[in-house]
Amino acid sequence: MSDNPMTDAFDAAEEDQEQGRSGESNDGFDPEQYLDALNSGSAPKEKTVGIAVTAEMHAFYQELQNADEVEANPAQSIRDHLEKLAHRHPEVFEKAMRKLEIEREF
């Protein structure tokens, strides 16, 4: 049980749907459309992900952002890693996209 009752409700609804499908996954939901938009460079970046870091890591991150001689974009690296995880864990990604669709409906 999580601290967020909305997440608990989404999880319960997803479990009910899975039991109702009896192992059938062809319900018209296509996670591929979300994979295409997941790390799109043209998509607006309207949400943030908070990651707690040490003071040392924060100082290093800031320096990477400010260094002209370094060809690194830490924020893009994190987005790229999340995209790789979505491909590696498609069930979790699909569950997240189903929840996103439910949120968008309300």
C-alpha positions, 0 to 999 in steps of 0.5 A: 500500500502506498502513501497515495490513495490515487495510486492504490486505486489505479493499481486495484483497477489495473488488477481487476482489468487483468483478472477480467482479461484472463491473460488476454493482452489485446485490449486495444491499448498500444504502448508503442505510441507512448514509446515514440513520444517518451523521449522525443526532442520536440515534445514539451518538457512540462514535468520534472523528476526530483532526484535527491543527491549529495552536495558533492553530486549537486556541485558536480552536476552544476559544473557539468552544466556550466562547463563549455568544454564538456559535451555532456547533458546530464538531464538528457542522459537521465531522460535517455536512461528512463527510455532504456528502462521503459524498453527493458521493463515493458509491463511497468511502462504499459502500466504507467501509460494506462495510469496516465491515460486514466489521469488525462480522462479526469 
